[in-house]
Structures are given as C-alpha cells and as structure tokens.
Amino acid sequence: MRIASLIILSLLLVVSAPSGGIASVQLAQSTAIINSIEVEGANRVDPETIETYLQFKAGDVFDPAKIDKSLKTMFATGLFADISFTRKGQVLVITVVENPIINQIAFEGNSDVKDDRIEPEVTLRPRIIYTRTKVQNDVQRILTLYRRLGRFAVSVEPKIIQLPQNRVDLIFEIHEGDPTDISNIRFVGNREFDDDDLRGIVQTKESRWYRFLSSDDVYDPDRLTLDRELLRRFYLQEGYADFRVMSAIAELTPDRKNFFITFTVDEGQRYTFGELSVNARLRNLDGDVLQAQIEPQEGDWYSSDVLDDTITMLTDEVGSLGYAFVDVRPKINRDRSEKTIDIVFEINEGPRVFIERIEISGNVRTVDKVIRREMGLVEGDAYSTVKLRNSRKNIRNLDFFEKVNVQRIAGSDTDKTSIKVDVEEKSTGSLSLGIGYSTDTGVLGDVGIRERNFMGQGQDLSLNFRLSAQSSLLNLSFTEPYFLDRNVSAGFDIFRDIEDNQNASSFDSEEIGGALRMGYSLTEHLTQSWKYLYTVRNVTSINSDASIFILAQAGKETTSQITHVLAYDRRDSSVNPTKGYYTSLTNELAGFGGTSNFMTNVIRGSYYYPLTDKFILSVKGKTGIVTGLGEDVGLLDRFFIGGNDLRGFVSAGVGPRDTTTSDALGGEWMYTGSVEMRVPLGLPEELGVAGRVFSDFGSSGKLADKTSVVKDTGSMRVSIGTGVTWGSPFGPIGFDVSLPLAKESFDTTETLRVNFGTRF
C-alpha cells in the first residue's frame, strides 16, 4: 500500500511539472511591457497623429485585443493602404503604407453626357485621399446616372497615373455605348382595353423618332411604379374596382440595347353604382336635401372620379351651410355577385384642425408672396378642403408653373396641419410672331414681347408691334395684379395704332392714346373692372371717290371714355378650359370732355362641356350695340366683324357696305357665335397636335338712316371649318381652313388663317 502511494505521487509530480512551466511562460507574455512605439513609412501623416488612433500607449502591456482594435481604427480613417504591427522585444513597430492624394480627376470617352453632368455624381475631389472603396462607389454612381438616361450598355473603368510625392491622377474611362431603347410595351391579361389604349395611359413610352425631346422612352424603375398607379386609377375610373397590376417586368436584351416591358394585369369585373344614400350625423343637417343633390344614379357605371366629385360636392354643400369642420367618408359595400357597389356617404363633424404653416418650394424666380396671395388659406385659419382645392386652382391659373402640387402634411400636433406647395416653374416670357394672308389685306405680321411674371413679382409687362401692308400698332402695357398688396389689379396702356383701310373702307386712321385700368373680385367667381381711356383719333387719306359716309368722318376727334366690365367665371381653367362657363357684360360710355359721345354695351359668353376626356365641346357667343348720344356714331366706334370672331371672312368683311364704293361702314349692332369641338387626331399625345371642327355665325348692321346706296341686309352669315394646332417646341402653331356657307355677295371672305407663336 505504501509503495502504491509513492508511485501515484511520483506520477502526479511528472504530470504537473510541464503544466506549471507553460503557465509561467503565458504569464510572462501577458505581463510584457511596451517600452516604446516606432512608426515607419509615414510621410504625410505625423507619427503623433497615428499614435492617437491607438488603443494603448508606451508603458502598457501587450494586449492582442487592443492591437486588433487599433488596426481597425487606423484602416477606418482611410489614410492608409496597408498597416502592420511587429514586436521587436519590448518595442512595437507600426509600418504603414499611405493612400495617395488625388491630384486631378478627368473623364474620358463621354461625348453625350458632358463633364458638368457627371462631376456632381462623383464624391472624390482633387486634394482628397484616394481609396479604392470611394472609387468603386463613384463608378457605381456614374453607372446609375447613365442608366437613368437610358444607357445600360455603359461601362466605366477607373485608372490612376502615379505621380511624385505619393500623388495620383484619377481618370474614369467611360464607354457610353448606344442608348438603350424601350422597344416594346406589352400587356397581359387585358380583355376590355387593348394594348394601344393602355400604352396611352402609362407614362413610359416606346422609343420613337419624334420623342427626341422627351425622356419618357427611357427606362426608369420609379416611372414604372408610377405606371402601375396610373393603370390602377384608369381602371377605377372605368368601374373595374377589383383591378390589380400583378407584375411590371422590364427585360433587357442580351446585347443591352433594348428593353421589353410587360405589365401583367387582372382587370376583374365592371361594377355599377348600387344604392346611394346619405347618413348625416351633424345637428340640424337634413340628409334628404343632400341626397337629392347626388348626381350619379343607381345603375350608372361605377367611377372613382364620380365618387370623388360627389364627396367634393357634399363637402362644399355642407360647408356652405356653415359647418366649418366636415368629414365626408364613403362607406362602400361591394356585391360581387350582382356587380354593384352600394355607397353610404357618412357626414360627421371633422376634427378641428388649423393651419400651422404653409411651405413653398420649387419657385426659383417667383417670390413667395406671389404664390401666397393666391392661397385661400393663411396660417391660423381653420383647414378647409374646399379652400385648399381653390388655392390649387388659383396657382395653376397664374400659368407661371409647369407643375403645381398642393397637399396637406402633418403638423406638430393632432389639431394642426401644414400645407406644402411644390411648383415647377416654366418660361413666362414670350416672343409671339403672327403671320396671315388674305386677298384684301395681303401679308401681315405681329411681333409681341411679353413677360407675364416680371422680375418674379407676378406683374405683366408687354410690348406689341404689328406691321402689315395695311396697319401698324405699337402698344406698351403693364399690369400689377395686387396693387398696394391688395386684391386689386391696376395697370396702364400706351399705344399708337395706324390702320390702312383703303381696301376695305378707302381711308387711313391714326389713334394715339392711353388708358388706366383697375379690377377686383366681388365674390369668388364674380369680378369687376374699370378703365379710363383717352385717345386722339384722326381719319386721313380718304380717297376722293370714297363713300360719302366716310368723307363725312374726315378730321380729328378725341375720346374720353369709361369702360366697365362685370365678369362671372366658372371655368375649370382660364388657360385651357375643358368644362364650365364664362359670361361678361361690358359697358363703354364716352363723352367726358372729348368730342365723341356714345354708349356701347357688349355681352359675351362661353360654355365648355367634355363629351369624353378628349372630345371637348365649346359654345361661344357675343352680341353688342352702340348708340350715339345726341349725334351719329362715329366710324371708328362701330363694329367691324370678321377674322378671328367670324372665321371664313376677313376683318371688316361682314356688315354694312357702300354699294357704289364697296367701302365697309361698320355696324351699330352685331352678334357672333361659334360651336367648336376639340377632337383627337390619333397621333401620340406628346406630339402636341390637336384638331378641331367648328361652325361660326354672325352678322352686323345699322340701326337707322339706311339709304339705297348702303348694302345692309343684316342677314346671318355662317361658315364651317376645321383646324389644327401644334404645340411645337417653338410655340403654338395654328391653321384654320374655313368655308362660308351663308354670305352676301358684297362680303369679303378668306379661306386660310395661320397663327404662329414662340416662347423664349
């Protein structure tokens, strides 16, 4: 037993001896001290700076974890291409290889995309440290830029040229390749609408030669997302409430030259409106009154646009009854078996929300106040969807902006909201050129320079000059739409007009004068304006064989006149109306110190009705009468119709005429009218070509003193015609071809009318 114990003890000593030796070595290593730190290879970076990145210092023990963290920290600075740590006894040697400094950056091979377009995409700059990571990131940014421009065959290769003092020149060699076209846009699953119809809905377009001014034929993933939404809106407008876009896939051909885009859709079934009812939950609000004003009827095809219009109508109607905070929400019940949608319009008191702030962006040239004064809301007002919608319309009617986006955004609290107005400016200066020809007047030209947003203040300044074989006009006009920062427009006109009426009436006339104008709003849609006009007019160069009625008008006369205009405008747009109506009454009274004494009254009206989205019917009319006050109406104060207001007849081509001299004498009453239909021509919308067919009618005559030498039948003249307008890059160009159907033998007609304009 004792011997066995001795043997076991001996074995334990043998085993434990080596183990203790190893532990002693590890302890010695962990407690070794760094006596000093040496830095090698640092030329631009001070060694003291390098030591600030370390997790240890001289006098600390060697710690592998701290050395590893220090290594990562130094690499993260981007100053070094390589770093190594070496232990030489009690000395730690840090060897670094510094990244070079960029001397200059150049782009080669880019012909279509210029340097100034690429440079903002590159983050590296001269005198910045070169790193491979930053270079690769810049390569990707350049590739992304080219792909946004439709060039997916592009390749970018960075190259460096070594220079003394650890500097490099960085060169991006770009191989642009050919543009990547959208070869075809296809739709799968569409039964009710063919591919051509749906291609007209999406914003992405197939590449065609005439789209050289557009980027819609360039593949853009963001635009594809918009296309999905446009398709959804279109089908909802047509009653397909179950419509879905299953997928939108863009496939790039192997040669990277063309894209094939495929939309897979599920149209679903078409619904009609079912039962439509109103549930009014506001005190003293009669839901039956609102029920009677709902326009869609049970059985009509469902449309999201009609639903939105009904919500808007109900909101407006309830708001007009004095309820400031209204929330109209449709409760929709879809019956798939009957293919109907029942809707209950629940009218509740909306949350009390007030405008906290109004943010305006995108207006580079136009000052903020020009936009703010068109807003029906200001900070602190109660929020109103009606006023917000009218504000959007007012800003668009300025015609200063290509795009106007007015939306509500969250405020700092639940009872506060903000309004964000985002605009995209367009050119408001214009150089208009007009050209025309008729057998009576020959070639005529108009030149006009106009700035509708002068100095970004919303002021309208124009200078017009017209020159033809028969006339010349010089007119300077200025309008301040908000005089003294009030909702009152004010302006002036200075003009000189010389007319050669030898062919039409055997005399010349010269008119020099000026006018002061002002206007204001009486209600949201009703406006009133006043103008004082003073002119000096002279009838000269009367032919010896002219009409005796014209010979009696020879000499100079002055006119001191006040004009009053009352206008009511319910059009959806004053620039390009598609629905609504406009009417005005104009009164002119002369006799305040001048030699002319007369009164003129003119009524105008127009009505626009959209038969479809592309077929717009318009009806326009005008009638007027002028009466002498104690004397006959002067020649220059009468109505001379024709030209633009009665196409198919030249200016002054219709009305009383001297039988012996064929001179136009002008009428003391007149009326003109037009029925016109805007029609699509089947051409791509981006060409900007629109057609129209029209019929004009009108007449003019004298009230009394008819003699045997005056032809004055007062009969209605009628013409029909067709025209085309092209919204060219140089401005609108219009052509009208007219054929008179009802005319008198003494009328003067014309067949072709041309208008040309351009913008700068």
C-alpha positions in Angstrom: 0.0 0.0 0.0 2.8 2.4 0.8 4.6 1.5 -2.4 1.5 2.2 -4.4 1.1 5.6 -2.8 4.6 6.6 -3.7 4.1 5.5 -7.3 1.0 7.7 -7.6 2.7 10.7 -6.1 5.6 10.3 -8.5 3.2 10.3 -11.4 1.5 13.5 -10.2 4.8 15.3 -10.0 5.7 14.3 -13.5 2.4 15.4 -15.0 2.3 18.7 -13.1 5.8 19.9 -13.9 5.3 20.7 -17.6 2.0 22.3 -16.9 3.4 24.7 -14.5 6.2 25.6 -17.0 3.7 26.5 -19.6 1.7 28.7 -17.2 4.8 30.6 -16.3 5.6 31.4 -20.0 2.0 32.7 -20.6 2.1 34.8 -17.5 5.4 36.3 -18.7 4.0 37.2 -22.1 0.8 38.8 -20.7 2.7 40.9 -18.4 5.4 42.1 -21.0 5.5 45.9 -21.2 5.6 48.0 -24.4 8.7 50.2 -23.7 8.3 52.3 -26.9 6.3 52.6 -30.2 8.0 53.3 -33.5 6.2 54.3 -36.7 7.7 53.5 -40.1 6.5 54.6 -43.6 4.6 57.7 -42.6 5.4 60.6 -44.9 2.3 62.8 -44.9 0.8 61.7 -41.6 2.6 62.7 -38.4 3.6 59.7 -36.1 2.0 61.6 -33.2 -1.3 61.6 -35.2 -1.0 57.9 -35.8 -0.5 57.2 -32.1 -3.8 59.0 -31.3 -5.6 56.2 -33.2 -4.1 53.5 -30.9 -6.0 51.9 -28.0 -2.7 51.7 -26.0 0.5 53.7 -25.3 4.1 53.2 -24.3 4.2 51.6 -20.8 1.1 49.5 -21.3 1.2 45.7 -21.5 1.0 43.9 -24.8 -2.8 43.3 -25.4 -3.8 41.4 -28.6 -7.4 42.7 -28.3 -6.3 46.4 -28.1 -3.9 45.9 -31.0 -6.7 44.4 -33.2 -9.0 47.4 -32.4 -6.2 49.9 -33.1 -5.6 48.2 -36.5 -9.3 48.5 -37.4 -9.4 52.1 -36.3 -6.5 53.1 -38.4 -7.9 51.4 -41.5 -11.2 53.2 -40.9 -9.5 56.6 -41.3 -8.9 55.9 -45.0 -5.4 57.3 -44.7 -3.6 54.0 -45.3 -3.5 51.3 -47.9 -1.7 48.8 -45.7 -0.8 48.6 -41.9 1.3 46.0 -40.0 2.2 45.7 -36.3 5.6 44.0 -35.4 7.0 43.3 -32.0 10.8 43.6 -31.6 11.5 42.7 -28.0 9.9 45.4 -25.9 9.4 47.7 -28.9 6.2 47.8 -31.1 6.9 48.8 -34.7 4.0 50.1 -36.8 4.6 50.0 -40.5 2.1 51.9 -42.7 1.7 52.5 -46.5 -0.2 55.8 -47.0 -3.0 56.2 -49.6 -2.1 58.7 -52.3 -3.5 62.1 -52.7 -5.6 62.8 -55.8 -4.0 65.5 -58.0 -6.8 65.8 -60.5 -9.9 63.9 -61.8 -10.7 63.6 -65.5 -13.4 61.9 -67.6 -12.6 60.4 -71.0 -14.9 58.9 -73.6 -18.0 60.7 -72.6 -19.5 62.6 -75.6 -23.2 62.5 -74.9 -23.1 63.2 -71.2 -20.8 66.2 -70.5 -18.4 66.6 -67.6 -20.5 69.1 -65.8 -23.3 66.5 -65.6 -21.0 63.7 -64.3 -19.0 65.8 -61.8 -21.8 66.3 -59.2 -22.2 62.5 -59.1 -18.5 61.9 -58.1 -17.7 62.3 -54.4 -13.9 62.3 -54.9 -12.2 65.6 -55.5 -8.7 66.9 -56.0 -6.6 67.0 -52.8 -8.7 64.3 -51.3 -7.2 60.9 -50.3 -7.6 58.2 -52.8 -9.2 55.0 -51.7 -10.4 52.0 -53.7 -13.7 51.9 -51.9 -14.6 55.5 -52.8 -13.5 55.0 -56.4 -15.8 52.0 -56.7 -18.7 53.9 -55.2 -18.1 56.7 -57.7 -18.1 54.2 -60.5 -21.5 52.9 -59.4 -22.8 56.5 -59.2 -21.7 57.2 -62.8 -23.3 53.9 -64.0 -26.5 54.9 -62.2 -26.5 58.3 -63.9 -26.1 56.7 -67.3 -28.8 54.2 -66.7 -31.2 56.9 -65.7 -30.5 58.4 -69.1 -31.3 55.1 -70.8 -27.8 53.9 -71.4 -27.5 50.4 -69.9 -24.6 49.4 -72.2 -22.2 51.8 -70.5 -19.0 50.7 -68.8 -16.7 52.8 -66.5 -13.1 51.8 -65.8 -11.1 53.9 -63.3 -7.4 54.3 -63.9 -4.7 56.0 -62.0 -1.4 57.7 -63.0 1.3 57.6 -60.4 2.9 61.0 -59.7 5.8 62.0 -57.4 5.2 62.7 -53.7 2.6 59.9 -53.5 0.1 61.7 -55.7 -2.1 60.2 -58.5 -4.3 61.4 -61.3 -7.6 59.6 -61.4 -9.2 59.0 -64.8 -12.6 57.5 -65.4 -12.6 55.9 -68.8 -16.2 55.8 -70.0 -17.6 53.7 -72.8 -21.1 55.1 -73.3 -22.4 52.6 -75.7 -25.7 53.1 -77.6 -28.8 54.3 -75.9 -31.0 51.5 -74.5 -34.4 51.9 -76.1 -37.8 50.7 -74.9 -38.5 48.5 -77.9 -41.9 47.3 -76.8 -44.5 47.7 -74.1 -46.8 44.7 -73.7 -49.9 44.0 -71.6 -51.0 40.5 -70.5 -54.5 39.8 -69.1 -56.3 42.8 -70.6 -59.6 42.0 -72.2 -61.6 45.2 -72.2 -58.9 47.6 -73.3 -56.3 46.8 -76.0 -52.6 47.5 -75.7 -52.8 50.8 -77.6 -55.3 52.1 -75.1 -53.2 51.2 -72.2 -50.0 52.5 -73.7 -51.7 55.9 -73.8 -52.3 55.7 -70.1 -48.8 54.8 -68.8 -46.1 57.5 -68.8 -43.4 55.2 -70.1 -43.4 55.2 -73.9 -41.9 53.1 -76.6 -38.9 54.7 -78.4 -39.9 56.6 -81.5 -38.1 59.2 -83.6 -40.5 62.0 -82.5 -39.7 61.6 -78.8 -36.3 63.2 -79.1 -37.4 66.0 -76.8 -38.8 63.6 -74.2 -37.3 61.2 -71.7 -40.4 59.1 -71.3 -38.9 56.4 -73.6 -36.0 55.9 -71.2 -36.4 53.1 -68.8 -36.8 54.3 -65.2 -37.8 52.0 -62.4 -39.5 54.9 -60.5 -41.6 55.7 -63.6 -42.6 52.1 -63.8 -44.0 52.4 -60.3 -46.0 55.4 -61.4 -47.3 53.5 -64.4 -48.8 50.9 -62.1 -50.6 53.6 -60.2 -51.8 55.3 -63.5 -53.2 51.9 -64.7 -55.0 51.4 -61.4 -56.6 54.9 -61.5 -57.7 54.4 -65.1 -59.5 51.1 -64.4 -61.1 52.5 -61.3 -62.4 55.4 -63.3 -63.9 52.9 -65.7 -65.6 50.9 -63.0 -63.2 48.0 -62.5 -63.0 48.1 -58.7 -61.1 44.8 -58.5 -58.3 45.7 -60.9 -54.8 44.7 -59.9 -51.4 45.0 -61.6 -49.9 41.6 -60.9 -46.4 42.5 -62.1 -44.4 45.0 -64.1 -41.3 43.4 -65.5 -38.5 45.1 -67.6 -36.4 42.7 -69.5 -33.0 43.8 -71.0 -31.9 42.1 -74.2 -28.6 40.3 -74.1 -26.9 43.0 -76.2 -28.1 45.6 -73.7 -29.7 47.7 -76.4 -33.4 47.3 -75.8 -35.9 46.9 -73.0 -39.1 44.9 -73.3 -41.6 45.9 -70.6 -44.5 43.6 -69.7 -47.4 44.6 -67.5 -49.5 41.6 -66.2 -52.9 42.8 -65.1 -56.1 41.3 -63.7 -59.0 43.5 -64.8 -61.7 41.9 -62.7 -65.3 42.7 -63.4 -67.0 46.0 -64.1 -69.3 47.4 -61.4 -72.3 49.7 -61.4 -73.5 52.1 -58.7 -76.0 50.4 -56.4 -77.9 52.2 -53.7 -76.5 55.7 -52.9 -77.6 57.2 -49.6 -76.5 60.0 -47.1 -76.2 59.5 -43.4 -75.9 63.0 -41.9 -74.7 63.0 -38.3 -74.5 66.7 -37.8 -77.1 68.5 -35.8 -79.8 70.3 -37.8 -78.4 68.9 -41.1 -81.1 67.4 -43.3 -79.7 64.4 -45.1 -82.6 64.3 -47.6 -81.6 67.7 -49.0 -78.1 66.4 -49.7 -79.5 63.1 -51.1 -81.3 64.9 -53.8 -78.1 66.6 -55.0 -76.2 63.3 -55.6 -75.7 63.2 -59.4 -74.8 59.5 -60.1 -77.8 57.3 -60.2 -78.3 53.7 -59.4 -77.3 51.6 -62.4 -74.7 54.0 -63.7 -71.2 52.6 -64.3 -69.1 53.0 -61.2 -66.3 55.5 -61.4 -63.8 56.6 -58.8 -63.7 60.1 -60.3 -67.5 60.4 -60.0 -67.2 59.2 -56.4 -64.5 61.8 -55.6 -66.6 64.5 -57.3 -69.6 63.5 -55.2 -67.6 63.7 -52.0 -66.3 67.1 -53.0 -69.9 68.3 -53.8 -71.2 67.1 -50.4 -68.3 68.7 -48.6 -68.8 72.0 -50.4 -72.5 71.9 -49.8 -72.3 71.2 -46.1 -69.5 73.8 -45.8 -71.8 76.4 -47.4 -74.4 75.7 -44.8 -72.0 77.0 -42.1 -70.3 73.8 -40.9 -66.6 74.6 -40.8 -65.3 71.1 -39.9 -66.8 68.4 -42.0 -65.7 64.9 -42.7 -67.4 63.1 -45.6 -66.5 59.4 -45.8 -68.0 56.9 -48.2 -68.9 53.5 -46.7 -68.6 51.1 -49.6 -70.3 47.7 -49.8 -69.2 45.7 -52.9 -71.6 43.0 -54.1 -69.5 40.8 -56.5 -72.4 38.5 -57.4 -74.6 41.4 -58.5 -71.6 43.5 -59.7 -72.9 46.6 -57.8 -71.3 48.9 -55.3 -73.6 50.4 -52.6 -72.3 53.6 -51.0 -73.4 55.4 -47.8 -71.9 58.8 -47.5 -71.4 59.3 -43.8 -71.2 63.0 -42.8 -69.6 63.6 -39.5 -68.1 66.6 -37.8 -64.4 66.6 -38.7 -61.5 67.2 -36.4 -60.9 70.8 -35.5 -57.7 71.3 -37.5 -55.9 74.6 -38.0 -53.2 75.7 -40.5 -49.8 75.7 -38.7 -47.6 76.8 -41.6 -47.6 77.0 -45.4 -44.3 75.7 -47.0 -43.5 76.8 -50.6 -40.7 75.1 -52.7 -39.6 75.0 -56.3 -40.1 78.7 -57.0 -36.6 79.7 -58.2 -37.6 83.0 -59.7 -41.1 83.7 -58.4 -41.2 85.3 -55.0 -43.2 83.6 -52.3 -45.8 86.3 -51.9 -47.0 85.8 -55.5 -48.0 82.3 -54.6 -49.2 83.0 -51.0 -51.6 85.7 -52.2 -53.4 83.1 -54.4 -53.9 80.9 -51.3 -57.4 81.0 -49.8 -55.8 79.8 -46.5 -53.2 81.5 -44.2 -51.5 80.4 -41.1 -54.0 80.1 -38.2 -57.1 79.5 -40.4 -59.3 76.5 -40.0 -58.4 73.9 -42.5 -60.8 73.6 -45.4 -60.5 71.1 -48.3 -62.6 73.5 -50.5 -60.3 76.4 -49.9 -57.3 74.1 -50.5 -58.7 73.0 -53.8 -59.5 76.5 -54.9 -56.0 77.6 -53.9 -54.5 74.9 -56.1 -56.7 76.1 -59.0 -55.7 79.8 -58.4 -52.0 79.0 -58.5 -52.4 76.9 -61.7 -54.4 79.8 -63.3 -51.4 82.0 -62.9 -49.8 80.0 -65.7 -46.4 80.6 -64.2 -45.7 76.9 -63.4 -45.3 73.7 -65.3 -46.5 71.6 -62.3 -48.3 72.6 -59.2 -48.7 70.2 -56.3 -50.6 71.5 -53.2 -51.0 68.9 -50.4 -51.7 68.7 -46.7 -49.0 67.3 -44.5 -48.9 66.5 -40.7 -48.4 69.3 -38.3 -46.6 69.4 -34.9 -49.8 68.3 -33.1 -53.0 66.4 -33.9 -55.0 69.7 -34.2 -52.5 71.3 -36.5 -51.7 70.7 -40.2 -49.3 72.2 -42.7 -49.8 72.9 -46.4 -46.9 72.1 -48.8 -46.9 73.9 -52.1 -44.4 72.4 -54.6 -44.1 74.1 -58.0 -42.0 73.7 -61.1 -41.5 77.0 -62.9 -41.8 77.4 -66.7 -40.9 80.2 -69.1 -43.3 83.1 -68.7 -41.5 85.3 -71.2 -42.8 85.0 -74.8 -41.9 86.3 -78.2 -45.0 85.9 -80.3 -45.0 86.1 -84.1 -48.1 86.1 -86.1 -48.5 85.7 -89.8 -51.5 85.8 -92.0 -52.7 86.4 -95.5 -55.8 87.4 -97.3 -56.6 88.7 -100.7 -57.7 92.0 -99.2 -55.0 92.7 -96.6 -52.1 90.8 -98.0 -49.3 89.6 -95.8 -49.4 90.8 -92.2 -47.1 90.1 -89.2 -47.4 90.5 -85.5 -44.4 90.8 -83.1 -45.0 90.8 -79.3 -42.7 90.7 -76.4 -44.3 89.8 -73.1 -43.2 88.9 -69.6 -46.2 87.6 -67.5 -44.1 87.3 -64.4 -41.9 90.4 -64.5 -39.0 90.2 -62.0 -40.8 87.3 -60.4 -43.4 89.7 -58.9 -46.3 88.4 -60.9 -46.5 91.6 -62.9 -47.5 91.5 -66.6 -45.4 93.7 -68.9 -45.8 93.5 -72.7 -44.7 95.4 -75.8 -46.5 94.6 -79.0 -45.8 95.7 -82.5 -47.9 94.8 -85.5 -46.9 95.6 -89.0 -48.6 94.8 -92.3 -49.3 96.3 -95.6 -52.4 97.9 -94.1 -51.6 98.6 -90.4 -49.1 99.1 -87.7 -49.6 99.1 -83.9 -47.3 99.8 -81.0 -48.7 99.1 -77.6 -47.0 99.1 -74.2 -49.0 97.5 -71.4 -48.3 96.9 -67.7 -50.5 95.2 -65.0 -49.9 94.9 -61.3 -52.3 92.1 -60.2 -52.1 93.1 -56.5 -51.9 96.9 -56.3 -50.6 98.1 -52.9 -50.7 94.4 -51.8 -54.4 94.4 -52.0 -56.6 92.1 -54.1 -57.0 94.8 -56.7 -55.3 94.8 -60.1 -54.1 98.0 -61.7 -52.3 98.9 -64.9 -51.9 101.2 -67.8 -51.7 101.1 -71.6 -49.9 103.4 -74.0 -50.5 102.8 -77.7 -50.3 104.2 -81.2 -52.3 102.5 -83.9 -52.2 103.3 -87.6 -54.7 101.5 -89.9 -54.7 101.4 -93.7 -58.3 100.7 -94.6 -58.0 101.7 -98.2 -59.1 98.3 -99.5 -61.9 97.9 -97.1 -63.2 101.5 -96.5 -61.0 103.9 -98.5 -59.4 105.7 -95.6 -56.5 105.6 -93.2 -56.7 106.2 -89.4 -54.3 107.0 -86.7 -55.1 106.6 -83.0 -52.8 107.7 -80.1 -53.8 107.3 -76.5 -53.5 105.8 -73.1 -55.6 104.0 -70.5 -55.6 103.4 -66.8 -57.2 100.1 -65.5 -58.2 98.5 -62.3 -60.1 95.4 -61.3 -61.2 93.4 -58.2 -63.2 90.4 -57.1 -66.7 90.8 -55.8 -67.1 87.2 -54.9 -65.1 84.0 -55.6 -66.2 83.9 -59.2 -67.5 87.4 -59.9 -65.1 90.2 -60.9 -65.5 93.8 -61.8 -63.1 96.1 -63.6 -62.9 99.7 -64.7 -60.9 101.6 -67.3 -60.4 105.2 -68.3 -59.4 105.7 -71.9 -58.3 108.8 -73.6 -57.5 108.8 -77.4 -56.8 111.2 -80.2 -58.1 109.7 -83.5 -57.6 111.1 -87.0 -59.2 109.9 -90.2 -56.9 110.8 -93.1 -56.0 109.9 -96.7 -59.6 109.5 -97.7 -59.9 108.7 -101.4 -61.7 111.3 -103.4 -64.1 108.6 -104.6 -64.7 107.2 -101.2 -68.2 106.7 -99.7 -69.9 109.9 -98.7 -70.4 108.4 -95.2 -66.6 108.1 -94.9 -65.9 111.6 -96.3 -68.1 112.9 -93.5 -65.8 111.4 -90.9 -62.7 113.2 -92.1 -60.7 115.0 -89.5 -59.5 114.6 -85.9 -61.6 113.7 -82.8 -60.9 112.9 -79.2 -62.5 110.3 -77.0 -62.7 110.4 -73.2 -64.2 107.1 -72.2 -65.0 105.0 -69.1 -65.3 101.2 -69.5 -67.0 98.9 -67.1 -66.7 95.1 -67.2 -68.6 92.6 -65.0 -67.5 89.0 -65.5 -68.6 85.7 -64.0 -66.2 82.8 -64.4 -67.0 79.2 -63.6 -64.5 77.5 -65.9 -62.2 74.8 -64.6 -59.2 76.7 -66.1 -58.8 80.1 -67.6 -55.8 78.9 -69.6 -57.1 75.7 -71.2 -60.8 75.2 -70.1 -62.5 71.8 -70.5 -65.7 72.4 -68.6 -67.7 75.3 -67.1 -68.8 78.6 -68.4 -67.9 82.3 -68.6 -70.0 85.4 -69.2 -69.3 89.1 -69.1 -71.0 92.4 -69.6 -69.1 95.4 -71.0 -70.3 99.0 -70.9 -68.5 101.8 -72.6 -69.5 105.5 -72.1 -67.8 108.3 -74.0 -68.4 112.0 -73.5 -66.3 113.1 -70.6 -64.6 116.0 -72.2 -63.9 114.5 -75.7 -65.6 115.2 -79.0 -67.1 111.7 -79.2 -70.4 110.8 -77.4 -71.7 107.3 -77.5 -72.6 104.3 -75.4 -71.6 100.7 -76.2 -72.9 97.5 -74.5 -71.5 94.1 -75.2 -72.4 90.7 -73.7 -70.1 87.7 -74.1 -70.4 84.1 -73.0 -68.8 80.7 -73.5 -69.6 77.2 -72.3 -67.4 74.1 -72.3 -68.6 70.6 -72.0 -66.4 67.5 -72.0 -68.1 64.7 -74.0 -65.2 62.5 -73.2 -61.7 63.1 -71.9 -60.5 64.1 -75.4 -63.6 65.5 -77.0 -64.4 68.9 -75.7 -67.5 70.8 -77.0 -67.5 74.6 -76.6 -70.1 77.2 -77.5 -69.2 80.9 -77.6 -71.2 83.9 -78.4 -71.0 87.7 -78.3 -73.6 90.5 -79.1 -73.4 94.2 -78.8 -75.0 97.5 -79.6 -73.6 101.1 -79.8 -75.7 104.2 -79.6 -74.8 107.8 -80.3 -75.6 110.3 -77.6 -77.0 113.3 -79.4 -75.1 112.5 -82.5 -74.4 109.8 -85.0 -72.0 107.0 -84.1 -68.5 107.7 -85.4 -66.9 105.5 -88.0 -64.2 104.2 -85.6 -66.7 103.5 -82.9 -68.7 101.0 -84.9 -68.4 97.2 -85.0 -66.3 95.6 -87.7 -66.6 91.8 -87.5 -64.8 89.0 -89.3 -61.4 87.4 -88.9 -61.0 85.7 -85.6 -64.5 86.2 -84.4 -66.1 85.0 -87.7 -63.7 82.7 -89.5 -64.2 82.5 -93.2 -64.5 86.3 -93.5 -61.7 88.8 -93.4 -61.7 91.5 -90.7 -64.4 94.0 -91.5 -65.6 91.6 -94.2 -69.2 91.5 -92.9 -71.6 94.3 -92.3 -73.0 97.4 -93.9 -71.2 98.4 -97.1 -71.5 101.3 -99.6 -72.8 99.9 -102.9 -71.0 102.5 -105.0 -67.5 102.2 -103.4 -67.7 98.8 -101.6 -66.3 100.5 -98.5 -67.1 98.8 -95.2 -69.0 101.2 -93.0 -69.3 99.2 -89.8 -72.4 98.3 -87.8 -74.2 99.7 -84.8 -75.2 96.2 -83.7 -73.6 92.9 -84.1 -73.6 89.3 -82.9 -71.2 86.4 -83.5 -71.1 82.8 -82.3 -69.1 79.7 -82.6 -69.7 76.0 -82.0 -66.4 74.1 -81.8 -65.3 70.6 -81.0 -61.8 69.7 -80.0 -61.0 66.3 -81.4 -58.0 63.9 -81.1 -56.2 63.2 -84.3 -55.0 59.7 -83.3 -51.4 60.9 -83.0 -49.3 60.4 -79.9 -50.1 63.0 -77.3 -46.5 64.0 -76.8 -46.5 65.5 -80.3 -48.9 68.1 -79.0 -51.1 68.1 -82.1 -54.8 68.7 -81.6 -57.6 69.1 -84.1 -60.9 71.0 -84.1 -64.0 71.3 -86.2 -66.2 74.4 -85.9 -69.0 76.4 -87.3 -69.1 80.2 -86.9 -72.0 82.5 -87.4 -72.8 86.2 -87.0 -73.9 89.5 -88.6 -73.8 93.2 -88.2 -75.9 96.2 -89.3 -77.0 99.8 -88.7 -79.9 100.9 -86.6 -81.3 103.6 -88.8 -80.5 106.0 -91.7 -80.5 103.2 -94.3 -80.3 104.5 -97.8 -80.4 103.0 -101.2 -76.6 103.2 -101.5 -75.9 101.2 -98.4 -76.0 97.4 -98.5 -77.2 96.4 -95.1 -79.2 93.2 -95.1 -78.5 92.1 -91.5 -78.7 88.5 -92.6 -76.9 85.8 -90.7 -73.5 84.6 -92.2 -72.4 81.1 -91.5 -69.2 79.3 -92.1 -67.8 75.8 -91.3 -64.2 74.8 -91.0 -61.5 72.7 -89.5 -58.2 73.5 -87.9 -55.1 72.0 -86.3 -52.9 73.4 -83.5 -49.5 72.1 -82.9 -47.8 72.8 -79.6 -44.4 72.9 -81.1 -41.1 73.4 -79.2 -41.2 76.9 -80.7 -44.7 77.7 -79.5 -48.2 77.1 -80.7 -48.8 77.0 -84.5 -52.4 77.0 -85.7 -54.0 76.6 -89.1 -57.7 77.1 -89.8 -59.4 76.4 -93.1 -62.9 77.9 -93.4 -65.7 77.7 -96.0 -68.6 80.3 -95.9 -72.0 78.6 -96.2 -74.2 81.7 -95.9 -72.9 85.0 -97.1 -73.9 88.1 -99.1 -72.5 89.0 -102.5 -70.7 92.1 -101.0 -69.0 90.2 -98.2 -65.2 89.7 -98.3 -64.1 86.1 -97.5 -60.9 84.3 -96.7 -60.1 80.6 -96.6 -56.9 80.1 -94.7 -55.9 81.6 -91.4 -52.4 81.0 -89.9 -51.1 81.8 -86.4 -47.6 81.2 -85.3 -46.0 81.9 -81.9 -42.9 81.1 -80.0 -41.5 81.3 -76.5 -38.1 82.0 -75.1 
